[in-house]
């Protein structure tokens, strides 16, 4: 993994932009969908990001 982009202040606010290559796979494959949902839930519970 690259070390160029690391979040050093865990309490800070960050703006992220993402580019997904092969976007269809993200939503059509169950394993990728589960990872995405798991990460959203983590953010909701631990980062105070509200509900979906």
mmCIF entry with sequence, helices, sheets and N, C-alpha, C, O atoms, coordinates in Angstrom:
data_MODEL
# 
_entry.id   MODEL 
# 
_entity.id                         1 
_entity.type                       polymer 
_entity.pdbx_number_of_molecules   1 
# 
_entity_poly.entity_id                      1 
_entity_poly.type                           'polypeptide(L)' 
_entity_poly.nstd_linkage                   no 
_entity_poly.nstd_monomer                   no 
_entity_poly.pdbx_seq_one_letter_code       
;(UNK)(UNK)(UNK)(UNK)(UNK)(UNK)(UNK)(UNK)(UNK)(UNK)(UNK)(UNK)(UNK)(UNK)(UNK)(UNK)
(UNK)(UNK)(UNK)(UNK)(UNK)(UNK)(UNK)(UNK)(UNK)(UNK)(UNK)(UNK)(UNK)(UNK)(UNK)(UNK)
(UNK)(UNK)(UNK)(UNK)(UNK)(UNK)(UNK)(UNK)(UNK)(UNK)(UNK)(UNK)(UNK)(UNK)(UNK)(UNK)
(UNK)(UNK)(UNK)(UNK)
;
_entity_poly.pdbx_seq_one_letter_code_can   XXXXXXXXXXXXXXXXXXXXXXXXXXXXXXXXXXXXXXXXXXXXXXXXXXXX 
_entity_poly.pdbx_strand_id                 A 
# 
loop_
_entity_poly_seq.entity_id 
_entity_poly_seq.num 
_entity_poly_seq.mon_id 
_entity_poly_seq.hetero 
1 1  UNK n 
1 2  UNK n 
1 3  UNK n 
1 4  UNK n 
1 5  UNK n 
1 6  UNK n 
1 7  UNK n 
1 8  UNK n 
1 9  UNK n 
1 10 UNK n 
1 11 UNK n 
1 12 UNK n 
1 13 UNK n 
1 14 UNK n 
1 15 UNK n 
1 16 UNK n 
1 17 UNK n 
1 18 UNK n 
1 19 UNK n 
1 20 UNK n 
1 21 UNK n 
1 22 UNK n 
1 23 UNK n 
1 24 UNK n 
1 25 UNK n 
1 26 UNK n 
1 27 UNK n 
1 28 UNK n 
1 29 UNK n 
1 30 UNK n 
1 31 UNK n 
1 32 UNK n 
1 33 UNK n 
1 34 UNK n 
1 35 UNK n 
1 36 UNK n 
1 37 UNK n 
1 38 UNK n 
1 39 UNK n 
1 40 UNK n 
1 41 UNK n 
1 42 UNK n 
1 43 UNK n 
1 44 UNK n 
1 45 UNK n 
1 46 UNK n 
1 47 UNK n 
1 48 UNK n 
1 49 UNK n 
1 50 UNK n 
1 51 UNK n 
1 52 UNK n 
# 
_struct_asym.id          A 
_struct_asym.entity_id   1 
# 
loop_
_struct_conf.conf_type_id 
_struct_conf.id 
_struct_conf.pdbx_PDB_helix_id 
_struct_conf.beg_label_comp_id 
_struct_conf.beg_label_asym_id 
_struct_conf.beg_label_seq_id 
_struct_conf.pdbx_beg_PDB_ins_code 
_struct_conf.end_label_comp_id 
_struct_conf.end_label_asym_id 
_struct_conf.end_label_seq_id 
_struct_conf.pdbx_end_PDB_ins_code 
_struct_conf.beg_auth_comp_id 
_struct_conf.beg_auth_asym_id 
_struct_conf.beg_auth_seq_id 
_struct_conf.end_auth_comp_id 
_struct_conf.end_auth_asym_id 
_struct_conf.end_auth_seq_id 
_struct_conf.pdbx_PDB_helix_class 
_struct_conf.details 
_struct_conf.pdbx_PDB_helix_length 
HELX_P HELX_P1 AA1 UNK A 23 ? UNK A 28 ? UNK A 23 UNK A 28 1 ? 6  
HELX_P HELX_P2 AA2 UNK A 30 ? UNK A 46 ? UNK A 30 UNK A 46 1 ? 17 
# 
_struct_conf_type.id          HELX_P 
_struct_conf_type.criteria    ? 
_struct_conf_type.reference   ? 
# 
loop_
_atom_site.group_PDB 
_atom_site.id 
_atom_site.type_symbol 
_atom_site.label_atom_id 
_atom_site.label_alt_id 
_atom_site.label_comp_id 
_atom_site.label_asym_id 
_atom_site.label_entity_id 
_atom_site.label_seq_id 
_atom_site.pdbx_PDB_ins_code 
_atom_site.Cartn_x 
_atom_site.Cartn_y 
_atom_site.Cartn_z 
_atom_site.occupancy 
_atom_site.B_iso_or_equiv 
_atom_site.pdbx_formal_charge 
_atom_site.auth_seq_id 
_atom_site.auth_comp_id 
_atom_site.auth_asym_id 
_atom_site.auth_atom_id 
_atom_site.pdbx_PDB_model_num 
ATOM 1   N N  . UNK A 1 1  ? 0.853   -1.187  0.000   1.00 0.00 ? 1  UNK A N  1 
ATOM 2   C CA . UNK A 1 1  ? 0.000   0.000   0.000   1.00 0.00 ? 1  UNK A CA 1 
ATOM 3   C C  . UNK A 1 1  ? 0.887   1.235   0.000   1.00 0.00 ? 1  UNK A C  1 
ATOM 4   O O  . UNK A 1 1  ? 1.932   1.265   0.651   1.00 0.00 ? 1  UNK A O  1 
ATOM 5   N N  . UNK A 1 2  ? 0.470   2.229   -0.720  1.00 0.00 ? 2  UNK A N  1 
ATOM 6   C CA . UNK A 1 2  ? 1.236   3.461   -0.787  1.00 0.00 ? 2  UNK A CA 1 
ATOM 7   C C  . UNK A 1 2  ? 1.210   4.211   0.536   1.00 0.00 ? 2  UNK A C  1 
ATOM 8   O O  . UNK A 1 2  ? 0.244   4.119   1.295   1.00 0.00 ? 2  UNK A O  1 
ATOM 9   N N  . UNK A 1 3  ? 2.255   4.937   0.801   1.00 0.00 ? 3  UNK A N  1 
ATOM 10  C CA . UNK A 1 3  ? 2.319   5.733   2.028   1.00 0.00 ? 3  UNK A CA 1 
ATOM 11  C C  . UNK A 1 3  ? 2.079   7.202   1.733   1.00 0.00 ? 3  UNK A C  1 
ATOM 12  O O  . UNK A 1 3  ? 2.217   8.039   2.626   1.00 0.00 ? 3  UNK A O  1 
ATOM 13  N N  . UNK A 1 4  ? 1.724   7.533   0.504   1.00 0.00 ? 4  UNK A N  1 
ATOM 14  C CA . UNK A 1 4  ? 1.532   8.926   0.119   1.00 0.00 ? 4  UNK A CA 1 
ATOM 15  C C  . UNK A 1 4  ? 0.295   9.568   0.723   1.00 0.00 ? 4  UNK A C  1 
ATOM 16  O O  . UNK A 1 4  ? 0.286   10.775  0.965   1.00 0.00 ? 4  UNK A O  1 
ATOM 17  N N  . UNK A 1 5  ? -0.735  8.799   0.967   1.00 0.00 ? 5  UNK A N  1 
ATOM 18  C CA . UNK A 1 5  ? -1.986  9.340   1.484   1.00 0.00 ? 5  UNK A CA 1 
ATOM 19  C C  . UNK A 1 5  ? -2.369  8.611   2.762   1.00 0.00 ? 5  UNK A C  1 
ATOM 20  O O  . UNK A 1 5  ? -2.999  7.554   2.719   1.00 0.00 ? 5  UNK A O  1 
ATOM 21  N N  . UNK A 1 6  ? -1.992  9.171   3.882   1.00 0.00 ? 6  UNK A N  1 
ATOM 22  C CA . UNK A 1 6  ? -2.323  8.579   5.165   1.00 0.00 ? 6  UNK A CA 1 
ATOM 23  C C  . UNK A 1 6  ? -3.071  9.597   6.013   1.00 0.00 ? 6  UNK A C  1 
ATOM 24  O O  . UNK A 1 6  ? -2.749  10.785  6.006   1.00 0.00 ? 6  UNK A O  1 
ATOM 25  N N  . UNK A 1 7  ? -4.069  9.121   6.741   1.00 0.00 ? 7  UNK A N  1 
ATOM 26  C CA . UNK A 1 7  ? -4.798  9.978   7.662   1.00 0.00 ? 7  UNK A CA 1 
ATOM 27  C C  . UNK A 1 7  ? -4.043  9.963   8.978   1.00 0.00 ? 7  UNK A C  1 
ATOM 28  O O  . UNK A 1 7  ? -3.974  8.939   9.659   1.00 0.00 ? 7  UNK A O  1 
ATOM 29  N N  . UNK A 1 8  ? -3.488  11.088  9.321   1.00 0.00 ? 8  UNK A N  1 
ATOM 30  C CA . UNK A 1 8  ? -2.683  11.166  10.540  1.00 0.00 ? 8  UNK A CA 1 
ATOM 31  C C  . UNK A 1 8  ? -3.507  11.641  11.737  1.00 0.00 ? 8  UNK A C  1 
ATOM 32  O O  . UNK A 1 8  ? -3.292  11.180  12.858  1.00 0.00 ? 8  UNK A O  1 
ATOM 33  N N  . UNK A 1 9  ? -4.442  12.553  11.508  1.00 0.00 ? 9  UNK A N  1 
ATOM 34  C CA . UNK A 1 9  ? -5.314  13.056  12.564  1.00 0.00 ? 9  UNK A CA 1 
ATOM 35  C C  . UNK A 1 9  ? -6.638  12.303  12.478  1.00 0.00 ? 9  UNK A C  1 
ATOM 36  O O  . UNK A 1 9  ? -7.483  12.620  11.641  1.00 0.00 ? 9  UNK A O  1 
ATOM 37  N N  . UNK A 1 10 ? -6.816  11.310  13.338  1.00 0.00 ? 10 UNK A N  1 
ATOM 38  C CA . UNK A 1 10 ? -8.010  10.469  13.290  1.00 0.00 ? 10 UNK A CA 1 
ATOM 39  C C  . UNK A 1 10 ? -9.286  11.226  13.633  1.00 0.00 ? 10 UNK A C  1 
ATOM 40  O O  . UNK A 1 10 ? -10.377 10.749  13.323  1.00 0.00 ? 10 UNK A O  1 
ATOM 41  N N  . UNK A 1 11 ? -9.181  12.378  14.257  1.00 0.00 ? 11 UNK A N  1 
ATOM 42  C CA . UNK A 1 11 ? -10.350 13.164  14.633  1.00 0.00 ? 11 UNK A CA 1 
ATOM 43  C C  . UNK A 1 11 ? -10.670 14.244  13.599  1.00 0.00 ? 11 UNK A C  1 
ATOM 44  O O  . UNK A 1 11 ? -11.699 14.912  13.701  1.00 0.00 ? 11 UNK A O  1 
ATOM 45  N N  . UNK A 1 12 ? -9.810  14.416  12.621  1.00 0.00 ? 12 UNK A N  1 
ATOM 46  C CA . UNK A 1 12 ? -9.996  15.465  11.621  1.00 0.00 ? 12 UNK A CA 1 
ATOM 47  C C  . UNK A 1 12 ? -11.024 15.094  10.567  1.00 0.00 ? 12 UNK A C  1 
ATOM 48  O O  . UNK A 1 12 ? -11.441 13.940  10.467  1.00 0.00 ? 12 UNK A O  1 
ATOM 49  N N  . UNK A 1 13 ? -11.424 16.080  9.786   1.00 0.00 ? 13 UNK A N  1 
ATOM 50  C CA . UNK A 1 13 ? -12.340 15.877  8.677   1.00 0.00 ? 13 UNK A CA 1 
ATOM 51  C C  . UNK A 1 13 ? -11.535 15.828  7.389   1.00 0.00 ? 13 UNK A C  1 
ATOM 52  O O  . UNK A 1 13 ? -10.607 16.614  7.197   1.00 0.00 ? 13 UNK A O  1 
ATOM 53  N N  . UNK A 1 14 ? -11.886 14.917  6.523   1.00 0.00 ? 14 UNK A N  1 
ATOM 54  C CA . UNK A 1 14 ? -11.186 14.755  5.257   1.00 0.00 ? 14 UNK A CA 1 
ATOM 55  C C  . UNK A 1 14 ? -12.184 14.654  4.123   1.00 0.00 ? 14 UNK A C  1 
ATOM 56  O O  . UNK A 1 14 ? -13.281 14.119  4.288   1.00 0.00 ? 14 UNK A O  1 
ATOM 57  N N  . UNK A 1 15 ? -11.797 15.168  2.979   1.00 0.00 ? 15 UNK A N  1 
ATOM 58  C CA . UNK A 1 15 ? -12.602 15.066  1.773   1.00 0.00 ? 15 UNK A CA 1 
ATOM 59  C C  . UNK A 1 15 ? -11.917 14.065  0.862   1.00 0.00 ? 15 UNK A C  1 
ATOM 60  O O  . UNK A 1 15 ? -10.747 14.237  0.517   1.00 0.00 ? 15 UNK A O  1 
ATOM 61  N N  . UNK A 1 16 ? -12.627 13.031  0.472   1.00 0.00 ? 16 UNK A N  1 
ATOM 62  C CA . UNK A 1 16 ? -12.054 11.997  -0.362  1.00 0.00 ? 16 UNK A CA 1 
ATOM 63  C C  . UNK A 1 16 ? -12.744 11.969  -1.714  1.00 0.00 ? 16 UNK A C  1 
ATOM 64  O O  . UNK A 1 16 ? -13.961 12.130  -1.806  1.00 0.00 ? 16 UNK A O  1 
ATOM 65  N N  . UNK A 1 17 ? -11.972 11.768  -2.742  1.00 0.00 ? 17 UNK A N  1 
ATOM 66  C CA . UNK A 1 17 ? -12.529 11.496  -4.057  1.00 0.00 ? 17 UNK A CA 1 
ATOM 67  C C  . UNK A 1 17 ? -12.034 10.126  -4.477  1.00 0.00 ? 17 UNK A C  1 
ATOM 68  O O  . UNK A 1 17 ? -10.878 9.775   -4.238  1.00 0.00 ? 17 UNK A O  1 
ATOM 69  N N  . UNK A 1 18 ? -12.884 9.376   -5.083  1.00 0.00 ? 18 UNK A N  1 
ATOM 70  C CA . UNK A 1 18 ? -12.543 8.020   -5.476  1.00 0.00 ? 18 UNK A CA 1 
ATOM 71  C C  . UNK A 1 18 ? -12.840 7.810   -6.951  1.00 0.00 ? 18 UNK A C  1 
ATOM 72  O O  . UNK A 1 18 ? -13.774 8.390   -7.505  1.00 0.00 ? 18 UNK A O  1 
ATOM 73  N N  . UNK A 1 19 ? -12.050 6.991   -7.556  1.00 0.00 ? 19 UNK A N  1 
ATOM 74  C CA . UNK A 1 19 ? -12.316 6.576   -8.920  1.00 0.00 ? 19 UNK A CA 1 
ATOM 75  C C  . UNK A 1 19 ? -12.375 5.066   -8.917  1.00 0.00 ? 19 UNK A C  1 
ATOM 76  O O  . UNK A 1 19 ? -11.425 4.401   -8.503  1.00 0.00 ? 19 UNK A O  1 
ATOM 77  N N  . UNK A 1 20 ? -13.479 4.527   -9.374  1.00 0.00 ? 20 UNK A N  1 
ATOM 78  C CA . UNK A 1 20 ? -13.651 3.086   -9.394  1.00 0.00 ? 20 UNK A CA 1 
ATOM 79  C C  . UNK A 1 20 ? -13.584 2.620   -10.840 1.00 0.00 ? 20 UNK A C  1 
ATOM 80  O O  . UNK A 1 20 ? -14.365 3.065   -11.680 1.00 0.00 ? 20 UNK A O  1 
ATOM 81  N N  . UNK A 1 21 ? -12.661 1.734   -11.123 1.00 0.00 ? 21 UNK A N  1 
ATOM 82  C CA . UNK A 1 21 ? -12.545 1.140   -12.441 1.00 0.00 ? 21 UNK A CA 1 
ATOM 83  C C  . UNK A 1 21 ? -13.315 -0.166  -12.406 1.00 0.00 ? 21 UNK A C  1 
ATOM 84  O O  . UNK A 1 21 ? -13.102 -0.991  -11.517 1.00 0.00 ? 21 UNK A O  1 
ATOM 85  N N  . UNK A 1 22 ? -14.192 -0.356  -13.348 1.00 0.00 ? 22 UNK A N  1 
ATOM 86  C CA . UNK A 1 22 ? -15.022 -1.552  -13.320 1.00 0.00 ? 22 UNK A CA 1 
ATOM 87  C C  . UNK A 1 22 ? -16.130 -1.408  -12.298 1.00 0.00 ? 22 UNK A C  1 
ATOM 88  O O  . UNK A 1 22 ? -16.368 -2.320  -11.505 1.00 0.00 ? 22 UNK A O  1 
ATOM 89  N N  . UNK A 1 23 ? -16.814 -0.266  -12.309 1.00 0.00 ? 23 UNK A N  1 
ATOM 90  C CA . UNK A 1 23 ? -17.835 0.064   -11.330 1.00 0.00 ? 23 UNK A CA 1 
ATOM 91  C C  . UNK A 1 23 ? -18.910 -1.012  -11.216 1.00 0.00 ? 23 UNK A C  1 
ATOM 92  O O  . UNK A 1 23 ? -19.449 -1.234  -10.131 1.00 0.00 ? 23 UNK A O  1 
ATOM 93  N N  . UNK A 1 24 ? -19.223 -1.674  -12.306 1.00 0.00 ? 24 UNK A N  1 
ATOM 94  C CA . UNK A 1 24 ? -20.267 -2.689  -12.289 1.00 0.00 ? 24 UNK A CA 1 
ATOM 95  C C  . UNK A 1 24 ? -19.939 -3.789  -11.290 1.00 0.00 ? 24 UNK A C  1 
ATOM 96  O O  . UNK A 1 24 ? -20.831 -4.274  -10.594 1.00 0.00 ? 24 UNK A O  1 
ATOM 97  N N  . UNK A 1 25 ? -18.670 -4.190  -11.207 1.00 0.00 ? 25 UNK A N  1 
ATOM 98  C CA . UNK A 1 25 ? -18.287 -5.238  -10.262 1.00 0.00 ? 25 UNK A CA 1 
ATOM 99  C C  . UNK A 1 25 ? -18.573 -4.844  -8.817  1.00 0.00 ? 25 UNK A C  1 
ATOM 100 O O  . UNK A 1 25 ? -18.922 -5.694  -7.998  1.00 0.00 ? 25 UNK A O  1 
ATOM 101 N N  . UNK A 1 26 ? -18.429 -3.575  -8.506  1.00 0.00 ? 26 UNK A N  1 
ATOM 102 C CA . UNK A 1 26 ? -18.653 -3.110  -7.138  1.00 0.00 ? 26 UNK A CA 1 
ATOM 103 C C  . UNK A 1 26 ? -20.067 -3.410  -6.669  1.00 0.00 ? 26 UNK A C  1 
ATOM 104 O O  . UNK A 1 26 ? -20.273 -3.749  -5.504  1.00 0.00 ? 26 UNK A O  1 
ATOM 105 N N  . UNK A 1 27 ? -21.034 -3.291  -7.553  1.00 0.00 ? 27 UNK A N  1 
ATOM 106 C CA . UNK A 1 27 ? -22.434 -3.481  -7.180  1.00 0.00 ? 27 UNK A CA 1 
ATOM 107 C C  . UNK A 1 27 ? -22.989 -4.835  -7.587  1.00 0.00 ? 27 UNK A C  1 
ATOM 108 O O  . UNK A 1 27 ? -24.045 -5.230  -7.093  1.00 0.00 ? 27 UNK A O  1 
ATOM 109 N N  . UNK A 1 28 ? -22.322 -5.553  -8.462  1.00 0.00 ? 28 UNK A N  1 
ATOM 110 C CA . UNK A 1 28 ? -22.873 -6.828  -8.915  1.00 0.00 ? 28 UNK A CA 1 
ATOM 111 C C  . UNK A 1 28 ? -22.282 -8.029  -8.181  1.00 0.00 ? 28 UNK A C  1 
ATOM 112 O O  . UNK A 1 28 ? -22.875 -9.108  -8.189  1.00 0.00 ? 28 UNK A O  1 
ATOM 113 N N  . UNK A 1 29 ? -21.128 -7.857  -7.552  1.00 0.00 ? 29 UNK A N  1 
ATOM 114 C CA . UNK A 1 29 ? -20.517 -8.968  -6.823  1.00 0.00 ? 29 UNK A CA 1 
ATOM 115 C C  . UNK A 1 29 ? -20.797 -8.828  -5.324  1.00 0.00 ? 29 UNK A C  1 
ATOM 116 O O  . UNK A 1 29 ? -20.505 -7.799  -4.713  1.00 0.00 ? 29 UNK A O  1 
ATOM 117 N N  . UNK A 1 30 ? -21.358 -9.868  -4.763  1.00 0.00 ? 30 UNK A N  1 
ATOM 118 C CA . UNK A 1 30 ? -21.783 -9.844  -3.357  1.00 0.00 ? 30 UNK A CA 1 
ATOM 119 C C  . UNK A 1 30 ? -20.626 -9.522  -2.419  1.00 0.00 ? 30 UNK A C  1 
ATOM 120 O O  . UNK A 1 30 ? -20.805 -8.765  -1.465  1.00 0.00 ? 30 UNK A O  1 
ATOM 121 N N  . UNK A 1 31 ? -19.450 -10.076 -2.668  1.00 0.00 ? 31 UNK A N  1 
ATOM 122 C CA . UNK A 1 31 ? -18.318 -9.862  -1.764  1.00 0.00 ? 31 UNK A CA 1 
ATOM 123 C C  . UNK A 1 31 ? -17.930 -8.380  -1.721  1.00 0.00 ? 31 UNK A C  1 
ATOM 124 O O  . UNK A 1 31 ? -17.615 -7.865  -0.649  1.00 0.00 ? 31 UNK A O  1 
ATOM 125 N N  . UNK A 1 32 ? -17.948 -7.688  -2.859  1.00 0.00 ? 32 UNK A N  1 
ATOM 126 C CA . UNK A 1 32 ? -17.604 -6.265  -2.892  1.00 0.00 ? 32 UNK A CA 1 
ATOM 127 C C  . UNK A 1 32 ? -18.687 -5.427  -2.231  1.00 0.00 ? 32 UNK A C  1 
ATOM 128 O O  . UNK A 1 32 ? -18.401 -4.459  -1.526  1.00 0.00 ? 32 UNK A O  1 
ATOM 129 N N  . UNK A 1 33 ? -19.926 -5.811  -2.469  1.00 0.00 ? 33 UNK A N  1 
ATOM 130 C CA . UNK A 1 33 ? -21.052 -5.104  -1.851  1.00 0.00 ? 33 UNK A CA 1 
ATOM 131 C C  . UNK A 1 33 ? -20.979 -5.218  -0.333  1.00 0.00 ? 33 UNK A C  1 
ATOM 132 O O  . UNK A 1 33 ? -21.216 -4.241  0.377   1.00 0.00 ? 33 UNK A O  1 
ATOM 133 N N  . UNK A 1 34 ? -20.655 -6.401  0.164   1.00 0.00 ? 34 UNK A N  1 
ATOM 134 C CA . UNK A 1 34 ? -20.551 -6.621  1.610   1.00 0.00 ? 34 UNK A CA 1 
ATOM 135 C C  . UNK A 1 34 ? -19.432 -5.782  2.220   1.00 0.00 ? 34 UNK A C  1 
ATOM 136 O O  . UNK A 1 34 ? -19.592 -5.234  3.311   1.00 0.00 ? 34 UNK A O  1 
ATOM 137 N N  . UNK A 1 35 ? -18.306 -5.679  1.527   1.00 0.00 ? 35 UNK A N  1 
ATOM 138 C CA . UNK A 1 35 ? -17.189 -4.864  2.017   1.00 0.00 ? 35 UNK A CA 1 
ATOM 139 C C  . UNK A 1 35 ? -17.600 -3.405  2.094   1.00 0.00 ? 35 UNK A C  1 
ATOM 140 O O  . UNK A 1 35 ? -17.309 -2.732  3.082   1.00 0.00 ? 35 UNK A O  1 
ATOM 141 N N  . UNK A 1 36 ? -18.268 -2.911  1.073   1.00 0.00 ? 36 UNK A N  1 
ATOM 142 C CA . UNK A 1 36 ? -18.719 -1.519  1.048   1.00 0.00 ? 36 UNK A CA 1 
ATOM 143 C C  . UNK A 1 36 ? -19.692 -1.238  2.186   1.00 0.00 ? 36 UNK A C  1 
ATOM 144 O O  . UNK A 1 36 ? -19.557 -0.232  2.881   1.00 0.00 ? 36 UNK A O  1 
ATOM 145 N N  . UNK A 1 37 ? -20.658 -2.108  2.379   1.00 0.00 ? 37 UNK A N  1 
ATOM 146 C CA . UNK A 1 37 ? -21.647 -1.936  3.443   1.00 0.00 ? 37 UNK A CA 1 
ATOM 147 C C  . UNK A 1 37 ? -20.987 -2.021  4.816   1.00 0.00 ? 37 UNK A C  1 
ATOM 148 O O  . UNK A 1 37 ? -21.322 -1.250  5.717   1.00 0.00 ? 37 UNK A O  1 
ATOM 149 N N  . UNK A 1 38 ? -20.057 -2.949  4.977   1.00 0.00 ? 38 UNK A N  1 
ATOM 150 C CA . UNK A 1 38 ? -19.343 -3.080  6.248   1.00 0.00 ? 38 UNK A CA 1 
ATOM 151 C C  . UNK A 1 38 ? -18.585 -1.789  6.581   1.00 0.00 ? 38 UNK A C  1 
ATOM 152 O O  . UNK A 1 38 ? -18.565 -1.357  7.733   1.00 0.00 ? 38 UNK A O  1 
ATOM 153 N N  . UNK A 1 39 ? -17.972 -1.186  5.582   1.00 0.00 ? 39 UNK A N  1 
ATOM 154 C CA . UNK A 1 39 ? -17.234 0.054   5.804   1.00 0.00 ? 39 UNK A CA 1 
ATOM 155 C C  . UNK A 1 39 ? -18.164 1.222   6.114   1.00 0.00 ? 39 UNK A C  1 
ATOM 156 O O  . UNK A 1 39 ? -17.836 2.062   6.952   1.00 0.00 ? 39 UNK A O  1 
ATOM 157 N N  . UNK A 1 40 ? -19.316 1.288   5.455   1.00 0.00 ? 40 UNK A N  1 
ATOM 158 C CA . UNK A 1 40 ? -20.297 2.331   5.781   1.00 0.00 ? 40 UNK A CA 1 
ATOM 159 C C  . UNK A 1 40 ? -20.772 2.183   7.226   1.00 0.00 ? 40 UNK A C  1 
ATOM 160 O O  . UNK A 1 40 ? -20.886 3.173   7.948   1.00 0.00 ? 40 UNK A O  1 
ATOM 161 N N  . UNK A 1 41 ? -21.046 0.958   7.645   1.00 0.00 ? 41 UNK A N  1 
ATOM 162 C CA . UNK A 1 41 ? -21.504 0.725   9.020   1.00 0.00 ? 41 UNK A CA 1 
ATOM 163 C C  . UNK A 1 41 ? -20.433 1.101   10.042  1.00 0.00 ? 41 UNK A C  1 
ATOM 164 O O  . UNK A 1 41 ? -20.737 1.659   11.096  1.00 0.00 ? 41 UNK A O  1 
ATOM 165 N N  . UNK A 1 42 ? -19.184 0.791   9.722   1.00 0.00 ? 42 UNK A N  1 
ATOM 166 C CA . UNK A 1 42 ? -18.089 1.179   10.621  1.00 0.00 ? 42 UNK A CA 1 
ATOM 167 C C  . UNK A 1 42 ? -18.048 2.697   10.784  1.00 0.00 ? 42 UNK A C  1 
ATOM 168 O O  . UNK A 1 42 ? -17.908 3.203   11.897  1.00 0.00 ? 42 UNK A O  1 
ATOM 169 N N  . UNK A 1 43 ? -18.170 3.410   9.684   1.00 0.00 ? 43 UNK A N  1 
ATOM 170 C CA . UNK A 1 43 ? -18.157 4.871   9.745   1.00 0.00 ? 43 UNK A CA 1 
ATOM 171 C C  . UNK A 1 43 ? -19.331 5.418   10.549  1.00 0.00 ? 43 UNK A C  1 
ATOM 172 O O  . UNK A 1 43 ? -19.184 6.386   11.296  1.00 0.00 ? 43 UNK A O  1 
ATOM 173 N N  . UNK A 1 44 ? -20.492 4.797   10.394  1.00 0.00 ? 44 UNK A N  1 
ATOM 174 C CA . UNK A 1 44 ? -21.657 5.225   11.160  1.00 0.00 ? 44 UNK A CA 1 
ATOM 175 C C  . UNK A 1 44 ? -21.434 5.025   12.646  1.00 0.00 ? 44 UNK A C  1 
ATOM 176 O O  . UNK A 1 44 ? -21.734 5.916   13.441  1.00 0.00 ? 44 UNK A O  1 
ATOM 177 N N  . UNK A 1 45 ? -20.916 3.878   13.031  1.00 0.00 ? 45 UNK A N  1 
ATOM 178 C CA . UNK A 1 45 ? -20.789 3.535   14.449  1.00 0.00 ? 45 UNK A CA 1 
ATOM 179 C C  . UNK A 1 45 ? -19.588 4.191   15.115  1.00 0.00 ? 45 UNK A C  1 
ATOM 180 O O  . UNK A 1 45 ? -19.648 4.516   16.301  1.00 0.00 ? 45 UNK A O  1 
ATOM 181 N N  . UNK A 1 46 ? -18.504 4.390   14.382  1.00 0.00 ? 46 UNK A N  1 
ATOM 182 C CA . UNK A 1 46 ? -17.264 4.830   15.009  1.00 0.00 ? 46 UNK A CA 1 
ATOM 183 C C  . UNK A 1 46 ? -16.830 6.240   14.627  1.00 0.00 ? 46 UNK A C  1 
ATOM 184 O O  . UNK A 1 46 ? -15.987 6.830   15.303  1.00 0.00 ? 46 UNK A O  1 
ATOM 185 N N  . UNK A 1 47 ? -17.383 6.777   13.577  1.00 0.00 ? 47 UNK A N  1 
ATOM 186 C CA . UNK A 1 47 ? -16.947 8.090   13.099  1.00 0.00 ? 47 UNK A CA 1 
ATOM 187 C C  . UNK A 1 47 ? -18.079 9.119   13.133  1.00 0.00 ? 47 UNK A C  1 
ATOM 188 O O  . UNK A 1 47 ? -17.895 10.256  12.699  1.00 0.00 ? 47 UNK A O  1 
ATOM 189 N N  . UNK A 1 48 ? -19.247 8.724   13.645  1.00 0.00 ? 48 UNK A N  1 
ATOM 190 C CA . UNK A 1 48 ? -20.365 9.652   13.778  1.00 0.00 ? 48 UNK A CA 1 
ATOM 191 C C  . UNK A 1 48 ? -20.883 10.176  12.450  1.00 0.00 ? 48 UNK A C  1 
ATOM 192 O O  . UNK A 1 48 ? -21.161 11.368  12.321  1.00 0.00 ? 48 UNK A O  1 
ATOM 193 N N  . UNK A 1 49 ? -21.015 9.314   11.476  1.00 0.00 ? 49 UNK A N  1 
ATOM 194 C CA . UNK A 1 49 ? -21.417 9.757   10.139  1.00 0.00 ? 49 UNK A CA 1 
ATOM 195 C C  . UNK A 1 49 ? -22.898 9.563   9.850   1.00 0.00 ? 49 UNK A C  1 
ATOM 196 O O  . UNK A 1 49 ? -23.304 9.626   8.689   1.00 0.00 ? 49 UNK A O  1 
ATOM 197 N N  . UNK A 1 50 ? -23.706 9.331   10.856  1.00 0.00 ? 50 UNK A N  1 
ATOM 198 C CA . UNK A 1 50 ? -25.140 9.240   10.626  1.00 0.00 ? 50 UNK A CA 1 
ATOM 199 C C  . UNK A 1 50 ? -25.577 7.900   10.089  1.00 0.00 ? 50 UNK A C  1 
ATOM 200 O O  . UNK A 1 50 ? -24.855 6.908   10.188  1.00 0.00 ? 50 UNK A O  1 
ATOM 201 N N  . UNK A 1 51 ? -26.765 7.878   9.520   1.00 0.00 ? 51 UNK A N  1 
ATOM 202 C CA . UNK A 1 51 ? -27.342 6.640   8.999   1.00 0.00 ? 51 UNK A CA 1 
ATOM 203 C C  . UNK A 1 51 ? -27.452 6.711   7.496   1.00 0.00 ? 51 UNK A C  1 
ATOM 204 O O  . UNK A 1 51 ? -27.425 7.788   6.901   1.00 0.00 ? 51 UNK A O  1 
ATOM 205 N N  . UNK A 1 52 ? -27.579 5.529   6.884   1.00 0.00 ? 52 UNK A N  1 
ATOM 206 C CA . UNK A 1 52 ? -27.744 5.454   5.429   1.00 0.00 ? 52 UNK A CA 1 
ATOM 207 C C  . UNK A 1 52 ? -29.138 5.856   5.014   1.00 0.00 ? 52 UNK A C  1 
ATOM 208 O O  . UNK A 1 52 ? -29.453 5.851   3.824   1.00 0.00 ? 52 UNK A O  1 
# 
